Amino acid sequence: MNDVLRVFSYLVAVLWLTGCASMISLKDVDGSGTVDRSLTQKQVKEAIEEGAEKVGWITKEGKDDKILASYWIRSHLVAVEITYSADSYDIQYKSSSRMKAFCSEADKQAARNIILTGQQTCPGYADPLYIHGNYGVWINELKQSIEYSLAFGS
């Protein structure tokens, strides 16, 4: 029985560490891109919307040259704000749901994500410092699709 308990404890520890390892820093994922060809601001907007929609993001026009984009997969939801001009764009985290986000380094070390604490946002509505690694995958797919649309879109 002790061997079974020891193996079970080992598996739980490995799974917990794997979960923590899959966390990424938001500041390392969000970011900007440049427009490498001559486009109008309207064409940039259309290329961003086209690129986002090709990889499953839902876009909505925001205020002041901003696009709000959201991605929903299974029970996970992320939302970003994309600010754009004729020569660049910038993707920034806005919110998420069910993404195991951590508000601080201490929360990450203690494995207290905002889902476990019953919150949907960090105190003071600050962005979380860390978020599940899938967010990075989805943002990278979004960036690549936008870059393709900017380079080869209509």
Residue pairs with C-beta under 8 A, 6 or more apart in sequence:
16 111
19 100
19 111
20 108
20 111
22 132
22 133
22 134
23 100
23 102
23 108
23 130
23 131
23 132
23 133
24 130
24 131
24 132
24 133
24 135
24 136
25 129
25 130
26 93
26 127
26 128
26 129
26 130
26 131
26 135
27 129
28 136
29 93
29 131
29 135
29 136
29 139
29 140
30 80
30 91
30 92
30 93
30 139
31 90
31 91
31 143
32 88
32 89
32 90
32 91
33 88
33 89
33 90
33 143
33 146
33 147
33 150
34 87
34 88
35 44
35 86
35 87
35 88
35 89
35 150
36 150
36 151
37 150
37 151
39 47
39 86
39 150
40 86
41 65
41 84
41 85
41 86
44 84
44 85
44 86
44 87
44 89
44 150
45 65
45 67
45 84
46 153
46 154
47 146
47 149
47 150
47 153
48 59
48 67
48 82
48 84
48 89
48 146
48 149
48 150
49 59
49 67
50 149
50 153
51 142
51 145
51 146
51 147
51 148
51 149
51 150
51 153
52 58
52 59
52 67
52 69
52 82
52 142
52 145
52 146
53 59
54 145
54 149
55 141
55 142
55 145
56 71
56 73
57 69
57 70
57 71
57 142
58 69
58 70
58 71
58 72
59 67
59 68
59 69
60 67
60 68
60 69
60 70
61 67
61 68
62 68
62 81
65 83
65 84
65 85
66 81
66 82
66 83
66 84
67 81
67 82
67 84
68 79
68 80
68 81
68 82
68 94
69 79
69 80
69 81
69 82
69 142
70 77
70 78
70 79
70 80
71 77
71 78
71 79
71 138
71 142
73 138
75 97
75 98
76 96
76 97
76 98
76 99
76 132
76 134
77 96
77 97
77 98
77 99
78 93
78 95
78 96
78 97
78 99
78 135
78 138
79 94
79 95
79 96
80 91
80 92
80 93
80 94
80 139
80 142
81 91
81 92
81 94
82 89
82 90
82 91
82 92
83 89
83 90
83 92
84 90
89 146
91 139
91 142
91 143
93 127
93 131
93 135
95 120
95 121
96 128
96 131
96 135
97 120
98 115
99 131
99 132
99 134
99 135
100 113
100 114
100 115
100 131
100 132
101 113
101 114
101 115
101 122
101 128
101 130
101 131
101 132
102 108
102 112
102 113
102 114
102 128
102 129
102 130
102 131
103 114
103 122
103 123
103 126
103 128
103 129
104 122
104 129
105 129
107 113
108 129
108 130
114 120
114 121
114 122
114 128
122 128
